[in-house]
Amino acid sequence: MTARALIIGAPRSGSGKTSVSVGLMRALKRRGLSVAGAKSGPDYIDPGFHAAATGQAGVNLDSWAMAPSLLDALLSTQAGGADIFLVESAMGLFDGVYVAEGRTGSAADLARHYQIPVLLVLDISGQSQTAAAIAHGFATFDSGVRIAGVVLNQVASPRHESQARGAIKAAGLKVFGAIHRNPDMALPERHLGLVQASEHAALESFIERLADVMEKSLDLDAILKAAAPIAAPEGEPSLHLPPPGQRIAIAQDAAFSFLYPHVVRHWRESGVELLPFSPLADEGLDSSCDACWLPGGYPELHAGRLAAAANFKRALRRFAETRPVHGECGGYMVLGQALEDAEGIRHEMTGLFGHVTSFAQRKINLGYRQARLLADCPLGQAGDIVRGHEFHYSRLIEGGGEEPLAELADAAGNRLGLSGSRRGNVTGTYFHAIARA
């Protein structure tokens, strides 16, 4: 493996990691380098921005959900052939779950295990010399995690920059540059995080502007020099999610878009053909398919159009009579009898399950999940353990009476009860599957 790598981390979400990561990826690509990106933890959205910036598919690297051998395989594949490999941290650099060291889900696990140095992004709005105390804390908190240097973000003025830069240098840390406040760098957000790359208006020009800012604000030569070669074993990818069929009809549009890049890559490398269709466009399924997958997404934002998609609903019901259909999160909501939108208006869904979900009666569900499957299904065989996560604001307000699909536990193994539904060939869960345990 020839790639040199850096992790782009921060003390918390909202520090500007994604803007710096995407802008830096494009700025380095402008230099003629082959750039690859990754995201630590369970995030569907940022890998899409990484792919747009680099021209290479993104990937998730999740030390909790993925066994070490699978993590090795994914990292080796993603970085292989690249000149520079940038990993964007989720949340704060050390944020994960408090379980066995090395399996917390944090970007710090990746930094420690693969000896990847960290570029620390500090939002210094509302502080100056205090930024040095934060940087010093990160540099000394874990001896196995090396902080290569700091990028100052949200700098208010030259004086502000000078105060923070001087204090950090006095603490013995490098400062690779300072990004002054610029509202044009803001990425649009909604209730599950950033608006997806595919929905961003004028995405290419936006990425180009981010790259302009990075070229102007950061010492790119010093950043490249700080990156370290990766030494990752080849790994064993046997713990991927199995493909549910050889020809899979997969819902793909603004309402259904949450599918991990590593899952899609594995299915395709297994010889599987994915045939996308759009429920929002009232498209039916290709009759030659032997399975259907409804990913998560934002059905609550398009409930009226989905309710009116008579051809889609009719075709899905007919398909489910003889072949497996699986829905995750948003897909699970659409498999139910009805969906209540944010205004409390009830929209009829496919009715393959009897449950009703509501976005009006919101309640956040967020966290890693271990699922023991209670029956054979597209996720695996009865008794298999699948690791994944939940992140949704909608809630089940009426049960459908179906048999549960899995018994859930949290990241620490605490039991959470039964979850999901199964009826005939149809299965669904609120949790998103990442990998087999």
PyMOL commands that set and color helices and strands:
alter all, ss='L'
color gray80, all
select helices_A, chain A and resi 17-30+46-54+68-79+107-114+130-141+158-170+183-185+197-199+203-217+220-226+237-239+261-269+299-301+303-308+310-320+330-335
alter helices_A, ss='H'
color red, helices_A
select strands_A, chain A and resi 4-9+35-40+60-61+84-88+118-123+147-155+175-180+189-190+193-194+228-229+247-251+256-258+273-277+291-294+296-297+325-328+338-340+346-348+356-358+365-373+385-392+395-398+406-409+415-419+421-423+426-429+432-436
alter strands_A, ss='S'
color yellow, strands_A
deselect
rebuild
show_as cartoon
